[in-house]
Amino acid sequence: MSADPTQVLAFETDCHLFDGCGFDTVSPGLHSFLYEPLWGDADGNGFYFNKPMLLALLGSIIVVGFFWAAFRRPKVVPGKLQMVAETGYDFVRRGIVYETIGKKEGEKYVPLIVSLFFFVWMMNIWSIIPVAQFPVTSIIAYPMVLALIVYILWVSLTFKRHGFVGAFKNFTGYDKSLGAVLPLAMTIEFFSNLLVRPFTHAVRLFANMFAGHTLLVLFTVATWYMLNGIGIAYSGVSFLMTIVMTAFELFIQAVQAYVFVLLTCSYIQGALAEHH
């Protein structure tokens, strides 16, 4: 079953408060994140393609198409589209990359960070777009792949810059001044950097978008469910909360894209920095 609130309600149009119909019959849950395939099936027969995959593909096309349209014929005096694109690009370059990595070292990573920022933001913002109504990053596989790309880049840069011994010190936080606790500190740092770091990088984005989508579906469905008798007053409050949560989610979507690339820059900076 699809996760869209409108589709959930379509199956329970007669389910309202005081009708003897429990809210558990329409309430959101893990099923709100499961989609029937548009092509193929879950058993692997045929080419499997579902709605989140479609949104990810469309999001990629939109991001690439936007920047291509903005910069295909750049002008000294930019038009509106070019000005918007330049503002977004410059925000990421100066406000995130230069501030975290530095201008000299960070310039070569600007295309990657800009791409990550706008891709993640687009995947998040699908949540409040009519018909789409689903943040792709609320499915853990998508943040995991992005975090894995960053992880591979971070590890490879660390080895390339410091060599095997230097990278080992970088990963373990080696500091002989720690004395007797050095082995314990190195073990904790090793697991924290190489195992926990990529996990938290992915989960931070996933968990926020998962929770936000669940709340939006909850208040949307509750608005319809309580639209009956004295429950109309509660329905109005729930509808108001839907609007408030939508506005709040719009803010969180941008923040999570920002945090994801900020951490990416922090990891790159750590890989490039000299170990002391």
C-alpha positions in Angstrom: 0.0 0.0 0.0 1.2 3.5 -0.8 2.2 5.9 1.9 0.4 9.0 0.6 -2.1 10.3 3.1 -4.7 10.8 0.3 -4.2 7.2 -0.7 -4.5 5.9 2.8 -7.7 7.8 3.3 -9.0 6.5 0.0 -9.2 3.1 1.5 -11.0 4.3 4.6 -13.3 7.1 3.5 -16.0 6.1 6.0 -13.7 5.8 9.0 -14.3 8.7 11.4 -14.3 9.3 15.1 -17.4 8.1 17.0 -18.2 5.7 14.1 -16.9 2.7 15.9 -13.9 2.8 13.7 -10.5 2.7 15.5 -7.8 5.1 14.6 -5.4 2.1 14.2 -7.2 1.3 11.0 -5.9 4.5 9.3 -2.9 5.5 11.5 0.5 5.7 9.9 3.2 3.1 10.5 5.9 1.3 8.6 3.5 0.6 5.8 3.6 4.3 5.1 7.1 3.8 3.8 6.3 0.8 1.6 5.3 1.1 -2.0 4.1 -1.3 -4.6 6.5 -1.5 -7.5 5.6 0.5 -10.6 7.3 -2.1 -12.7 8.5 -5.6 -11.7 7.7 -7.2 -8.3 9.3 -7.6 -4.9 10.3 -11.2 -5.8 12.8 -10.0 -8.4 10.7 -10.8 -11.5 11.2 -8.0 -14.0 12.8 -4.6 -13.6 11.9 -3.4 -10.1 11.1 0.3 -9.9 8.9 2.0 -7.3 7.8 5.5 -6.4 10.8 6.5 -4.2 13.2 5.4 -7.0 11.2 7.5 -9.5 11.4 10.5 -7.2 15.1 10.1 -6.8 15.5 9.9 -10.6 13.3 12.9 -11.2 15.1 14.8 -8.4 18.5 14.1 -10.1 17.1 15.4 -13.4 15.7 18.5 -11.8 18.9 19.4 -10.1 21.0 18.8 -13.2 18.5 20.5 -15.5 18.3 23.5 -13.2 22.0 24.2 -13.2 22.4 23.3 -16.9 19.7 25.8 -17.8 21.2 28.4 -15.4 24.8 28.1 -16.7 24.6 26.9 -20.3 25.0 30.5 -21.5 26.4 32.5 -18.5 26.3 36.2 -18.7 28.3 38.9 -17.0 25.1 40.5 -15.9 23.2 37.3 -14.8 19.5 36.8 -15.5 17.1 35.7 -12.7 17.8 32.0 -13.1 21.5 32.4 -13.3 21.4 34.7 -10.3 19.5 32.1 -8.2 21.9 29.4 -9.2 25.0 31.5 -8.5 23.6 32.4 -5.1 23.0 28.8 -4.2 26.4 27.7 -5.5 28.2 30.5 -3.8 26.5 29.8 -0.5 27.8 26.3 -0.5 31.2 27.2 -1.8 31.9 30.1 0.6 29.6 29.3 3.5 30.4 25.6 3.8 33.5 24.5 1.8 35.7 27.5 2.3 34.8 27.9 6.0 35.4 24.2 6.8 38.2 23.0 4.4 39.7 26.3 3.4 39.8 28.0 0.0 43.0 26.5 -1.3 42.3 22.9 -0.4 38.6 23.1 -0.7 38.1 24.5 -4.2 38.5 21.1 -5.9 35.7 19.6 -3.7 33.2 22.4 -4.4 31.4 20.5 -7.3 31.0 17.4 -5.1 29.7 19.3 -2.1 27.3 21.5 -4.2 26.0 18.4 -5.9 25.4 16.6 -2.6 23.7 19.6 -1.0 21.2 20.2 -3.7 20.6 16.5 -4.3 19.9 15.8 -0.7 17.7 18.9 -0.4 15.7 17.9 -3.5 15.2 14.4 -2.1 14.0 15.9 1.2 11.7 18.5 -0.3 9.6 15.9 -2.2 7.9 15.4 1.2 5.8 18.6 0.8 5.3 18.6 -2.9 1.7 17.6 -3.9 1.3 14.1 -5.4 4.9 13.2 -4.5 4.4 13.7 -0.8 7.4 11.5 0.3 11.0 12.3 1.3 13.2 9.8 -0.5 15.8 10.1 2.3 13.4 8.6 4.8 14.3 5.3 3.3 17.7 4.4 4.9 19.2 2.9 1.7 19.5 6.4 0.1 21.4 8.1 2.9 23.5 5.0 3.4 24.7 5.2 -0.2 25.5 8.9 0.0 27.3 8.3 3.3 29.2 5.4 1.8 30.4 7.7 -1.0 31.7 10.2 1.5 33.2 7.5 3.6 35.2 6.0 0.7 36.4 9.5 -0.3 37.4 10.3 3.3 39.3 7.0 3.8 41.1 7.2 0.4 42.1 10.8 1.0 43.5 9.9 4.4 45.7 7.2 3.0 46.8 9.3 0.1 47.7 12.3 2.2 49.3 10.5 5.2 50.3 7.0 4.1 49.5 3.9 6.0 51.1 4.8 9.3 49.9 8.4 9.2 46.4 7.2 8.3 46.4 4.7 11.2 47.3 7.5 13.6 44.6 9.7 12.0 41.9 7.0 12.4 42.9 6.1 16.0 43.7 9.6 17.3 47.2 8.4 18.3 48.7 10.7 21.0 51.6 9.3 23.1 50.9 11.9 25.8 47.8 9.9 26.8 50.1 7.4 28.5 48.5 4.3 29.9 45.0 5.0 28.5 46.4 5.3 24.9 45.4 1.7 23.9 41.8 2.2 25.1 41.6 5.7 23.5 42.9 4.4 20.2 40.4 1.4 20.2 37.5 3.8 20.9 38.6 6.2 18.2 39.2 3.4 15.7 35.7 2.0 16.1 34.2 5.5 16.3 35.8 6.8 13.1 35.7 3.7 10.9 32.4 2.1 12.0 30.2 4.5 13.9 30.9 7.6 11.8 29.4 6.5 8.5 26.5 5.0 10.3 25.6 8.2 12.2 26.2 10.2 9.0 23.5 8.3 7.3 21.1 7.8 10.2 21.1 11.5 11.2 19.6 12.4 7.8 17.3 9.3 7.6 15.9 9.6 11.2 15.0 13.3 10.8 13.2 12.8 7.5 11.5 9.5 8.7 10.2 11.3 11.8 9.0 14.3 9.9 7.1 12.3 7.3 5.5 10.2 10.0 4.2 13.4 11.8 2.9 14.9 8.6 1.0 11.7 7.8 -0.3 11.5 11.3 -1.8 15.0 11.5 -3.1 14.7 7.9 -4.9 11.4 8.6 -6.1 12.6 12.0 -7.7 15.7 10.4 -9.9 13.4 8.3 -10.5 10.9 11.0 -11.9 13.4 13.5 -14.0 15.3 10.9 -17.2 14.1 12.4 -19.6 15.5 15.1 -17.9 17.1 18.0 -14.6 15.9 16.6 -14.7 18.7 14.1 -13.0 21.0 16.6 -10.2 18.5 17.0 -10.0 18.1 13.3 -9.4 21.9 12.9 -6.6 21.7 15.4 -5.1 18.8 13.6 -5.3 20.6 10.3 -3.6 23.6 11.8 -0.8 21.3 13.1 -0.5 19.9 9.6 0.2 23.4 8.2 2.6 24.2 11.1 4.5 20.9 10.6 4.7 21.4 6.9 6.4 24.8 7.4 8.7 23.3 10.0 9.5 20.4 7.8 10.5 22.8 5.0 13.0 24.3 7.4 14.3 20.9 8.6 14.7 19.7 5.0 17.2 22.5 4.2 18.9 22.1 7.6 19.5 18.4 7.1 21.0 19.0 3.6 23.3 21.6 5.2 24.3 19.3 8.1 25.0 16.4 5.8 27.4 18.4 3.6 28.9 20.2 6.6 29.9 16.9 8.1 31.2 15.8 4.7 33.5 18.8 4.6 34.5 18.2 8.2 35.6 14.6 7.3 37.5 15.8 4.2 39.2 18.5 6.3 40.2 15.9 8.8 41.7 13.7 6.1 43.7 16.6 4.7 44.9 18.0 8.1 48.3 17.1 9.4 48.2 14.8 12.4 49.8 16.0 15.6 
